[in-house]
């Protein structure tokens, strides 16, 4: 019995990977084995960094809230503790935005929790 190979699927798979490698430098964009490795690694980085992005933003928000709170004589941890004690449920993203772009509103929140 003759050997059966699915050339159509193989070509489609290679075409898809080479399309993903478009814009890469040198042989990474047009040589199958190099492109496949480059795309695989890029996908790993993308998966990892979608999670790291969340950590990075949270750290940024905490830094901004801390800076805003310290202008009014509170540390970040004391401020967050007071927010919890007063049942003010604003998340860090909103608090950081207020601290940066609307200092008056942020001061009003600090005055309320003190």
N, C-alpha and C positions, 0 to 999 in steps of 0.2 A: 504494500500500500504506500502511495507517495506521501511525502511529508507535507503537512498542512501548516501554513503560516498565515497569520492574520495581518497582512501588510497594511490594510486600511487602518486598523486600530493603532498599529505601531506608528504609522505616518502621522495620524491625528494627535497621538500622544506627544510625539517629538515636535510637531508644529505648535502645540499648545505651550510647551516649555520654552521653545525658542521665541515665541511671542511674548512670554513673560520676561525673557531676558533682553528684550529690546531696550536699547539705550545703555547697555553695559559696555565696558571698554574692552577692546582687543578680542581675543578668541572667545571670551565669555558670552558674546552675543550671537555667535554663529557656528561654533563647534559643539556638537551634541553633548559629549561627555563633560566638557568644561562648563557649558551652559547649565546642564542638569545639576551639577554640584553647586554652582553659583546660585541658582534659583532655590534649591533646597535650603541652602544656608540663609538666603534672604528671607525665606518663609519662617525659619526658626527665629531669626532676629525679630521679624514682624510680630510673631506670636508672643515672644518674650516682652517686647517693648510696648505692646498694647496694655500689658499689666503694669509695667514699670511707669508708664505715663500717669496712671492713677496715683501711684505713690508720689511721683514728682509733684503733681498738682496739689495733693494734700499737704506736702511739705511746704510748698509755696504759700498756700492759704494760711497755714499755721504761722509762718514767718510774718505775714502781713497782719494777722490778728494780734500777734505778740507786739509788733511795732506800734500798732494803734492803741493797744491796751496800756503799754508802758508810757505813752504820752500822757495818760491820765492816772499814772501811779499804780497800775496793777500789772502783775505778771500774767502770762498766758494761762498758766494752770489755775491761778486764783480766779481769773475772769471766767474761765470755762466752768469752774466749780460753782461760782455764783450764778451763772446762767442756769445750770442744772437745778440748783437750790430754788431758784425763782420760777422754775418751769417755763423758761423761755426756750422754745424749740426752733432755733435758727441754726441751719447747718454752717459748716466752716466756709463753704463756697460763698454763701450770702454775706456772712460776717466779714470775710476778706474783701468782698466787693464794697461793702459799706465803709470799711476802714480806709480803703483807697480812694473811693470816688465820692463818698458822702460823709465827711467827718462829723458833721452836725448830727446826723442820724445815729452814727456810731457812739457819739458822746451821750446822746439821749439814752441809748441802751445801757451804757456804763452807769449813768446817773440812776437809772431804774434799778439796777442790781446792787448798787452800793448801799 
